[in-house]
Amino acid sequence: MLNVLIIEDEPLAAKRLIRLLNQVESEVNVLDTLDTISSAVKWLSQEEADLIFLDIHLADGNSFNIFDQVEVKTPIIFSTAYDQYAIRAFQVNSVDYLLKPIETEDLERSLKKFKSSFQQEENVDYASIARAIEEKKQEYQKRFMVTTGEKIKSIPVSEVAYFFGQQKYVFLITHDNRRYIIDYTLGKLEALLDPEQFFRINRQFIIGFDSISSMFSYSKSRVKIELEPASDIEAIVSIEKSRDFKDWLNR
């Protein structure tokens, strides 16, 4: 029996992976599915798995932060939407990876590699992988594919005013006040968007600099933002983000 831990913050992606695992592996047991660094650290401090499927970006940050807090000897297969530089880093360090969306044949290849070559006693230098990724120039998202009914459109990032999350959905709002549901979490978007142009002000909003109409001092050193186009939900910079937001404005 192959005991697997899945660390993935997109519920649909986690469900898809479980379904594919059950298709390609006759004896697999998913021990748990986790979606944050903190929950992963707690689990790995107490439990063990035979294999971990780990997404690079989680709801509370970069998953490489896990290795700063707990020793991980379990073989890992990363899932990633990163560019070729990150993939090269994985290859050089003998770590396998799966590009999203994960396909059946790619999963089969990774499991075959795990069974034939991964050993529990091997120590992978995860820090060097993280450095290799960070040292390369990040190519940020240029367009977002959206659907409206049966039509498919591609929205250039230059047309995006801001993103906001509400209930289980994330919406993309354009400068001409069009709204589209997109299949990303705000955590994922943070990694894909150019930080010079976009900033996550709180749990609900990632705003573009050009979407700021006006700003006002708010209680507890926070900032209230009027967006253009206007939002039905108040856009208030959280206490934790206030200092970084002001630094972002002052670049």
C-alpha positions in Angstrom: 0.0 0.0 0.0 1.4 3.4 -1.0 0.6 6.0 1.7 0.4 9.5 0.2 0.1 13.0 1.6 -1.3 15.7 -0.6 -0.5 19.3 0.1 -2.5 21.5 -2.3 -4.7 24.6 -1.7 -7.0 24.2 -4.7 -9.8 21.8 -3.7 -10.6 20.9 -7.3 -6.9 20.2 -8.1 -6.7 18.0 -5.0 -9.8 16.0 -5.9 -8.5 15.5 -9.5 -5.1 14.2 -8.2 -6.9 11.8 -5.9 -9.1 10.5 -8.7 -6.0 10.1 -11.0 -4.1 8.3 -8.3 -6.9 5.8 -7.8 -6.9 5.2 -11.6 -3.2 4.6 -12.0 -2.3 3.0 -8.7 -4.1 -0.1 -7.5 -3.0 0.2 -3.9 -2.9 3.8 -2.7 -4.0 5.4 0.5 -4.4 9.2 0.8 -3.5 9.9 4.4 -4.6 13.5 4.3 -5.0 16.6 2.1 -3.6 19.8 3.5 -3.8 23.4 2.1 -1.4 25.5 4.2 2.2 25.6 5.3 1.2 25.7 9.0 -1.0 22.6 8.7 1.7 20.8 6.7 4.4 21.5 9.3 2.1 20.3 12.1 1.3 17.1 10.2 4.9 16.3 9.2 6.1 16.9 12.8 3.8 14.0 14.0 3.1 11.7 11.0 4.9 10.0 8.1 4.0 9.2 4.5 5.6 7.2 1.7 5.3 10.0 -0.8 4.2 13.6 -0.8 2.6 15.6 -3.6 3.4 19.2 -2.9 2.1 22.3 -4.6 4.7 25.1 -4.8 2.4 28.0 -3.7 -0.1 27.5 -0.9 -2.7 29.7 0.7 -0.2 31.1 3.3 3.0 31.3 1.2 5.7 29.5 -0.6 5.8 25.8 0.2 9.6 25.7 0.5 9.0 27.5 3.9 7.9 24.0 5.2 11.5 22.8 5.0 12.7 25.7 7.2 10.4 24.5 10.0 10.5 20.7 9.9 12.9 18.1 8.6 11.3 16.2 5.6 12.9 13.0 4.5 9.9 11.7 2.5 10.3 11.8 -1.3 8.3 14.6 -2.9 6.7 15.1 -6.3 6.0 18.8 -6.8 3.1 20.2 -8.7 3.8 23.5 -10.4 2.7 26.1 -12.9 6.2 27.5 -13.0 8.3 28.2 -16.0 11.2 26.2 -17.5 13.7 27.7 -15.0 12.0 26.0 -12.0 11.6 22.8 -14.0 15.3 22.8 -14.7 16.0 23.3 -10.9 13.9 20.2 -10.2 15.7 18.1 -12.8 19.2 19.1 -11.6 18.3 18.2 -8.0 16.7 14.8 -9.0 13.3 15.9 -7.8 10.3 15.1 -9.9 7.5 17.5 -10.8 4.1 17.6 -12.4 2.9 20.5 -14.5 -0.7 21.6 -13.9 -3.2 20.5 -15.0 -1.9 17.1 -14.1 -2.4 14.5 -16.8 -2.7 10.7 -16.3 0.4 9.8 -18.3 2.5 12.4 -16.4 1.4 11.0 -13.0 2.2 7.5 -14.2 5.7 8.6 -15.2 6.3 10.2 -11.8 5.1 7.2 -9.8 7.3 5.0 -11.9 10.3 7.2 -11.2 9.5 7.2 -7.5 9.3 3.4 -7.4 12.5 2.9 -9.3 14.8 5.5 -8.0 13.6 7.5 -5.0 15.0 6.2 -1.7 14.0 7.3 1.8 17.6 7.9 2.9 18.4 10.3 0.1 18.6 13.9 1.2 17.4 16.4 -1.4 18.6 19.9 -1.0 15.3 21.8 -1.2 17.0 25.1 -0.2 19.0 24.9 -3.4 15.9 24.4 -5.5 14.2 27.4 -3.9 17.3 29.5 -4.6 17.4 28.4 -8.2 13.8 29.5 -8.7 14.2 32.8 -6.9 17.4 33.7 -8.7 15.8 33.4 -12.1 13.8 36.2 -13.6 10.1 35.4 -13.0 7.9 35.7 -16.1 4.6 37.0 -14.8 1.2 36.2 -16.2 0.4 38.1 -19.4 -3.2 37.0 -20.0 -6.1 35.2 -18.3 -8.5 32.9 -20.1 -12.1 33.4 -19.1 -15.4 32.0 -20.2 -18.7 33.8 -20.7 -21.4 31.3 -21.5 -20.1 29.3 -24.4 -17.6 32.0 -25.4 -13.9 31.9 -24.4 -11.9 35.1 -24.1 -8.3 36.0 -23.2 -8.0 39.1 -21.0 -4.6 40.9 -21.1 -3.3 41.7 -17.7 -3.1 45.4 -18.7 -6.9 45.4 -18.8 -7.3 44.0 -15.3 -8.2 46.5 -12.5 -8.3 44.1 -9.6 -9.3 40.7 -8.3 -11.6 39.9 -5.3 -12.7 36.7 -3.6 -16.3 36.2 -2.5 -17.5 32.9 -0.9 -15.9 30.1 -3.1 -15.3 32.3 -6.2 -12.5 34.6 -7.4 -13.5 37.4 -9.7 -11.4 39.3 -12.3 -12.6 42.9 -12.8 -11.5 44.8 -15.8 -11.0 48.6 -16.2 -14.2 48.8 -18.2 -16.1 47.1 -15.3 -16.5 43.7 -16.7 -16.6 40.8 -14.2 -15.4 37.3 -14.8 -15.0 34.2 -12.6 -11.5 32.7 -12.8 -10.2 29.4 -11.7 -7.4 30.7 -9.4 -7.1 31.3 -5.7 -5.9 34.7 -4.6 -2.8 32.9 -3.2 -2.0 31.6 -6.7 -2.6 35.0 -8.2 -0.1 36.6 -5.9 2.6 34.3 -7.4 1.5 35.0 -11.0 1.1 38.8 -10.9 3.9 41.4 -11.2 4.3 42.7 -7.7 5.3 46.1 -9.1 1.7 46.4 -10.5 -0.5 44.4 -8.1 -0.7 44.2 -4.3 -2.8 42.0 -2.1 -4.3 44.3 0.4 -6.3 41.8 2.5 -7.9 38.3 2.3 -10.4 39.4 -0.4 -8.6 41.8 -2.7 -5.6 42.0 -5.0 -5.6 45.4 -6.5 -3.8 47.0 -9.5 -2.0 50.3 -9.0 -4.0 51.8 -11.8 -7.3 50.8 -10.1 -6.8 53.1 -7.2 -9.1 56.1 -7.4 -8.4 57.6 -4.0 -7.2 56.6 -0.5 -8.1 57.6 3.0 -6.7 57.1 6.5 -8.7 54.5 8.3 -8.8 53.2 11.9 -5.7 51.4 13.4 -3.3 52.9 10.8 -5.2 51.2 8.0 -6.0 52.6 4.5 -9.4 52.7 2.9 -9.3 52.6 -0.9 -11.8 53.7 -3.5 -11.4 51.6 -6.5 -12.2 52.4 -10.2 -14.4 50.7 -11.2 -16.1 50.9 -7.9 -16.5 47.7 -5.8 -19.6 46.7 -3.8 -17.2 45.4 -1.1 -15.1 47.9 0.9 -11.4 47.7 0.0 -9.5 48.3 3.3 -5.9 47.4 3.7 -5.5 45.0 6.6 -3.4 45.9 9.6 -0.8 43.3 8.7 -0.5 44.6 5.2 -0.5 48.4 5.9 3.2 49.0 6.2 4.1 46.9 3.2 1.3 48.6 1.2 2.7 52.1 2.0 6.2 50.9 1.0 4.6 49.6 -2.3 3.1 53.0 -3.0 6.4 54.7 -2.2 8.6 52.7 -4.6 
